Amino acid sequence: AIVTASTDGIGFSIAKRLANDGAKVMISSRKQKNV
């Protein structure tokens, strides 16, 4: 799963849940320091 805007808030929660459920997750952010 590719989750955009995933370093904070709802996007982070979705990415975390997908990973916990066994999905391979790729996260992204506009700011490199957040990744």
Beta strands, then each sheet from edge to edge (+ up, - down):
strand 1: 2-3
strand 2: 26-27
sheet 1: 1+ 2+
end
